[in-house]
């Protein structure tokens, strides 16, 4: 299951980080710190989300 989770994290992590960056840019915070913090927060949120997705896929098969 760990291999599945690492593969999924490459997709989920970038999606969440990108969504966070887009949200920060939309609200008008265009300096470096908010962008980096939003990307980091997206990656941190993606860790448990990836684990839940991988567990759901692994238990079904």
C-alpha positions, 0 to 999 in steps of 0.5 A: 500500500505504501507504493500506491500511496507514494504514487498517488501523493505525486498527483494529490500533493501537486493538486492540493498545492496548486489549488492553494496557490491559485486561491492565494493569487485570486485573493490578491496576495502576490508576494512570495510568503503567502504563495509558499505557505499555501503550497506547503499547506496544500502538501500537508493536507494532501498527506492524510488525504492520500493515505485515505485514498490509497487505503480505500483503493487497496481495500477494494481490490 
